[in-house]
Amino acid sequence: MELRQLKYFLKAKELLNFTEAAQSLHISQSTLSQQIKQLEIELGTPLFNRVGNRVMLTEAGQLFADYASQCIKKANDGLLLIEDLNELNTGTIFIGVSYGLRNIFTQALIRFTNQFPAIKARIVYGVSDGLIGMLERFELDMILIFKDFSLSQQFETEELFRSPMRLITSAKSGISHIPSVTLKEITRLPLVLATQGNNTKHFVREMFKGQVPEFAIEVNDIPTMLDLVRTGNWHTIHIETVAPEKEFVAISIKEKNVMRAVTIVSLRDAYEKSAVKRLRMMLKEVKI
């Protein structure tokens, strides 16, 4: 069993089309078919059902795919281990970041790229569930999210800090001068909520319990949410670091000091690149 056979199998599994898979791998279709057939002979079972020009994974193929992915990841980890000995003069890091943590992450990223300009960074912004899925599929090296839920033991977590939820308003709004506000008072305000996935909305509902406010606008984009709040016509609920200090005011909520945990998540058994370790350190040094 060879690594190239596993790579061919995984590409065919992804596309479910041998012609497209072969083109993507820059090999002939006959070579792809022969190598997958050889793999099936060695395993003693078909990995694909072939019906005319269509191919579908068999049950064995579905089960084998996870092991094939892990083998490829372990082999890549070995190569990365050697590359990292080259004093961070090459390499690429793949990082996932929750939308609401963009400002915090950007501070660390700017410092990292200034210090290690040869390291390429590929950043994905998304919702927690989606980022966790990408991490699980080895598409990301590390993610930075709000961890308001439990994770399985395959993940390793490191909490950076906890930040209280605030009422965020424009510096020019009529309530920007007040020091604090009650949950009941918030329910009477025109509100906009950034709902990237179900996590944020669920957290806000838990925060308000039986007196959940009615949000005039829900949008799955934080910059748009901030644009609306910037007008002074709407307000929102989020951690205060989500908004620039000069343009916005973060007002304390009286009844509850509701905290959100900002957490770095990685795969427990995966090799962590030296570059990722450096970025992790810089994230811990960001001033909140």
C-alpha positions in Angstrom: 0.0 0.0 0.0 1.5 3.3 -1.1 0.8 6.9 -0.1 0.1 7.8 -3.7 -2.6 5.2 -3.9 -4.2 6.7 -0.8 -4.0 10.1 -2.3 -5.6 8.9 -5.6 -8.3 7.1 -3.6 -9.1 10.2 -1.5 -9.3 12.5 -4.6 -11.6 10.0 -6.3 -13.7 9.9 -3.2 -13.9 13.7 -3.1 -15.0 14.1 -6.7 -16.7 10.7 -7.3 -15.5 11.0 -10.9 -12.4 9.2 -12.1 -11.9 11.4 -15.1 -12.0 14.6 -13.0 -9.9 13.1 -10.3 -7.2 12.1 -12.7 -7.2 15.6 -14.3 -6.9 17.1 -10.8 -3.9 14.8 -10.0 -2.3 15.4 -13.4 -2.3 11.7 -14.3 -4.1 9.6 -16.8 -7.4 8.0 -16.0 -6.0 4.6 -16.7 -3.2 5.1 -14.1 -5.8 6.3 -11.5 -8.0 3.3 -12.2 -5.1 0.8 -12.0 -3.8 2.2 -8.8 -7.2 2.2 -7.1 -7.8 -1.3 -8.4 -4.5 -2.4 -7.0 -5.4 -0.9 -3.6 -8.7 -2.8 -3.7 -7.0 -6.1 -4.5 -4.6 -5.5 -1.6 -7.5 -4.7 0.8 -9.5 -7.6 -0.5 -12.7 -5.6 -1.1 -14.1 -3.0 -3.5 -13.8 0.7 -2.4 -16.1 2.0 -5.2 -19.3 0.7 -6.9 -18.8 1.3 -10.6 -22.1 1.8 -12.6 -21.4 2.9 -16.1 -19.5 6.3 -15.9 -20.7 6.8 -12.3 -18.8 5.7 -9.1 -20.0 5.6 -5.6 -18.2 4.7 -2.4 -18.9 1.3 -0.9 -19.4 0.9 2.9 -15.8 -0.3 3.0 -14.7 2.8 1.1 -16.5 5.1 3.5 -14.8 3.4 6.5 -11.4 3.2 4.8 -11.4 7.0 3.9 -10.9 8.1 7.5 -7.8 5.8 7.9 -6.4 7.0 4.5 -6.8 10.6 5.6 -5.0 9.9 8.8 -2.1 8.2 7.0 -1.7 11.1 4.6 -1.8 13.6 7.6 0.9 11.6 9.5 3.1 11.4 6.5 2.7 15.2 5.9 3.5 15.7 9.6 6.8 14.0 9.1 7.7 16.3 6.2 6.7 19.3 8.2 8.8 18.2 11.1 11.9 18.3 8.9 10.9 21.6 7.2 10.5 23.3 10.6 14.2 22.6 11.3 14.9 25.3 8.7 14.4 28.1 11.3 11.0 29.1 10.0 12.3 30.2 6.6 9.5 28.4 4.8 6.1 26.9 5.3 2.4 27.8 5.4 0.0 27.9 8.3 -3.7 27.4 8.0 -5.7 29.1 10.8 -9.5 29.4 11.4 -11.0 32.3 13.2 -14.5 33.0 14.5 -15.9 36.2 12.9 -16.2 38.0 16.3 -12.5 37.6 17.0 -11.2 39.2 13.9 -9.8 42.4 15.7 -8.0 40.3 18.3 -6.5 37.9 15.8 -5.4 40.6 13.4 -3.2 42.1 16.1 -1.3 38.8 16.5 -1.2 38.2 12.7 0.4 41.5 11.9 3.1 41.0 14.5 3.7 37.4 13.3 4.0 38.3 9.6 6.4 41.2 10.4 8.6 38.8 12.4 8.4 35.8 10.0 7.8 37.3 6.5 8.7 34.0 4.8 5.9 32.1 6.4 2.7 32.1 4.3 -0.6 32.4 6.2 -4.0 31.1 5.0 -6.8 32.5 7.2 -10.4 31.3 7.2 -13.1 33.2 9.0 -16.2 31.2 9.8 -18.7 29.9 12.4 -17.4 27.7 15.3 -19.1 24.5 14.0 -17.7 24.9 10.5 -14.2 25.7 11.7 -14.2 22.7 14.0 -15.2 20.5 11.1 -12.3 21.8 9.0 -9.9 21.2 11.9 -11.2 17.7 12.2 -10.6 17.1 8.5 -7.0 18.4 8.9 -7.8 21.4 6.7 -6.7 23.8 9.5 -3.7 23.8 11.9 -5.5 25.7 14.7 -8.7 27.7 15.3 -9.6 30.6 17.5 -13.2 30.5 18.6 -15.7 31.3 21.4 -16.0 28.0 23.2 -19.4 27.9 24.8 -19.8 24.2 24.4 -18.1 20.9 25.1 -15.6 19.3 22.6 -14.6 15.7 22.2 -11.3 14.4 23.6 -9.6 14.5 20.1 -9.4 18.2 20.5 -6.9 20.2 22.7 -8.1 23.5 24.0 -6.3 26.5 25.6 -8.4 29.3 26.9 -6.9 32.7 26.2 -9.2 34.9 28.2 -12.9 35.5 29.1 -14.7 38.6 27.9 -18.0 39.9 29.2 -20.9 40.5 26.9 -21.7 44.2 26.5 -24.3 46.4 24.8 -22.4 47.9 21.9 -23.6 51.3 20.6 -22.3 54.1 18.4 -20.3 56.8 20.2 -22.8 59.3 18.7 -26.0 57.4 19.8 -28.3 58.9 22.5 -27.4 56.2 25.1 -23.6 56.3 24.6 -23.2 58.3 27.9 -24.9 55.8 30.2 -22.5 53.6 32.3 -24.8 50.5 32.5 -28.0 49.1 31.3 -30.4 46.3 32.4 -31.6 43.4 30.4 -35.1 44.8 30.5 -33.9 48.1 29.1 -32.1 46.3 26.3 -35.3 44.6 25.2 -36.8 48.0 24.5 -34.0 49.1 22.2 -33.8 48.6 18.4 -31.3 45.8 18.0 -29.2 44.1 15.4 -27.6 40.7 16.0 -24.8 39.0 14.1 -25.8 35.4 13.8 -23.0 33.4 12.3 -24.4 30.0 12.9 -26.6 29.0 15.9 -24.0 29.5 18.6 -24.3 33.3 19.0 -28.1 33.3 18.9 -28.2 30.4 21.4 -25.8 32.2 23.8 -27.9 35.4 23.7 -31.1 33.4 24.4 -29.5 31.8 27.4 -28.3 35.2 28.6 -31.8 36.7 28.5 -33.7 33.5 29.5 -37.4 34.4 29.5 -37.1 37.9 28.2 -35.3 37.5 24.9 -35.3 40.8 23.0 -36.7 41.1 19.5 -33.9 41.8 17.0 -35.1 44.1 14.2 -32.2 42.9 12.0 -30.3 39.7 12.0 -27.3 39.5 9.7 -24.5 36.8 9.3 -21.8 39.4 8.9 -20.1 41.4 11.7 -18.9 44.3 9.5 -22.4 44.8 8.3 -23.7 44.7 11.9 -21.2 47.3 12.9 -22.1 49.5 9.9 -25.7 49.5 11.2 -24.7 50.2 14.8 -22.4 53.0 13.6 -25.4 55.0 12.4 -26.7 55.3 16.0 -30.1 53.8 15.0 -29.4 50.3 16.2 -27.4 48.7 19.0 -26.0 45.1 19.4 -24.8 42.6 22.0 -21.3 41.3 21.8 -17.9 41.3 23.5 -16.5 44.8 23.5 -13.3 43.9 21.6 -15.4 43.3 18.4 -15.7 47.1 17.8 -13.1 49.9 17.5 -13.0 52.0 20.6 -13.2 55.5 19.0 -16.4 54.8 17.0 -18.3 52.6 19.5 -19.1 52.4 23.2 -19.4 49.2 25.2 -22.0 49.6 28.0 -22.0 47.2 31.0 -25.0 44.9 31.5 -26.2 45.2 35.1 -27.8 41.9 36.0 -25.2 39.5 34.7 -21.6 39.5 34.0 -22.0 37.0 31.2 -18.7 35.8 30.0 -17.6 34.2 26.7 -14.5 32.1 26.6 -12.0 32.9 23.8 -10.2 29.6 23.1 -7.5 28.2 20.9 -8.5 24.7 19.6 -6.2 22.2 17.9 -6.1 18.4 17.3 -4.7 16.6 20.3 -2.5 14.1 18.5 -1.5 16.2 15.5 2.0 17.6 15.1 2.0 21.4 15.7 4.2 23.4 13.4 6.8 25.7 14.9 5.2 28.6 13.1 1.8 27.8 14.7 3.5 27.6 18.1 4.9 31.1 17.6 1.5 32.4 16.5 -0.1 30.8 19.5 2.4 32.6 21.8 1.6 35.9 20.1 -2.1 35.4 20.5 -1.5 35.0 24.3 0.4 38.3 24.3 -2.4 40.4 22.7 -3.5 43.2 25.0 -7.2 43.1 25.5 
